[in-house]
Amino acid sequence: MTEQTQKTRVLTTDAPAPAHVFSQGVRKGPIVQVSGQGPVDPATSEYLFPDDVAAQTIRTLENVRAIVEASGATFDDVVMLRVYLTKREDFPIMNEAYGEFVTKHTPSGVLPSRTTVFTGLPREEMLVEIDALAVV
């Protein structure tokens, strides 16, 4: 396999350690897929801000950004973000925090595409989960 087509695991201590059966991220050629991240402190593995969807959104995006950067990409290389929320009424709060973060970290001005889904999440304290796709 050539280096451009080899699939490699992305791993950083600047984001929470991956749980059991998946990688924080995977890079194959110019494509980087970041696994769903939550509002977890990478240093302590604690879930943060149990009732604050804005703060959870920012912490989650920081974790996504750390993994993207560990792959050799930048947040500006992100072409797609998928946001999972537990409550529909949290959408405007998440959207405001998300907008501020994404705009700040996308100097090109071309914001990533996004899908937002309302669903149950793996941990009760999680109000938001976000995954990303970047192309270097």
Residue pairs with C-beta under 8 A, 6 or more apart in sequence:
4 29
5 28
5 29
6 28
7 26
7 27
7 28
8 26
8 27
8 28
9 23
9 24
9 25
9 26
10 23
10 24
10 25
10 26
10 27
10 32
10 34
10 67
10 70
10 71
11 18
11 23
11 24
11 25
11 70
12 24
12 66
12 67
12 69
12 70
13 42
14 42
14 66
14 69
14 70
15 24
15 37
15 42
15 63
15 64
15 66
15 67
15 70
16 24
16 37
16 38
16 40
16 41
16 42
16 45
16 63
17 24
17 42
17 45
18 24
18 35
22 35
23 35
24 34
24 35
24 67
24 70
25 32
25 33
25 34
25 35
25 67
25 68
25 70
25 71
26 32
26 33
27 33
27 71
27 72
30 135
30 136
31 133
31 134
31 135
31 136
32 68
32 71
32 73
32 77
32 132
32 133
32 134
32 135
32 136
33 131
33 132
33 133
34 64
34 67
34 68
34 131
34 132
34 133
34 134
35 67
35 131
36 82
36 84
36 129
36 130
36 131
37 60
37 63
37 64
37 67
37 129
37 130
37 131
38 47
38 56
38 60
38 63
38 121
38 122
38 123
38 126
38 128
38 129
39 47
39 48
39 49
39 55
39 56
39 57
39 59
39 60
39 126
39 127
39 128
40 46
40 47
40 48
40 59
40 63
41 48
41 59
42 63
42 66
47 123
47 125
47 126
48 55
48 56
48 59
49 55
49 56
49 59
50 125
51 127
52 127
53 85
53 87
53 90
53 93
53 94
53 97
53 127
53 128
54 93
54 94
54 96
54 97
55 97
56 126
56 127
56 128
57 83
57 93
57 94
57 97
57 98
57 101
57 128
57 130
58 97
58 101
60 128
60 129
60 130
61 98
61 101
61 102
61 105
61 130
64 78
64 81
64 130
64 131
64 132
65 75
65 105
67 132
68 74
68 75
68 77
68 78
68 132
68 134
69 75
71 134
71 136
72 136
73 134
73 135
73 136
75 105
75 106
76 105
76 106
76 107
76 108
76 110
77 134
77 135
77 136
78 106
78 112
78 132
78 133
78 134
79 112
79 113
79 133
79 134
79 135
80 112
80 113
80 114
80 115
80 132
80 133
81 102
81 112
81 113
81 114
81 115
81 130
81 131
81 132
81 133
82 114
82 115
82 116
82 117
82 130
82 131
82 132
83 94
83 98
83 114
83 115
83 116
83 117
83 128
83 129
83 130
84 116
84 117
84 118
84 119
84 121
84 128
84 129
84 130
85 91
85 94
85 116
85 117
85 118
85 119
85 127
85 128
86 118
86 119
86 120
86 121
86 126
86 127
86 128
87 118
87 127
88 118
90 127
90 128
91 116
94 116
94 128
98 114
102 111
102 112
103 111
106 112
112 132
121 127
121 128
121 129
122 129
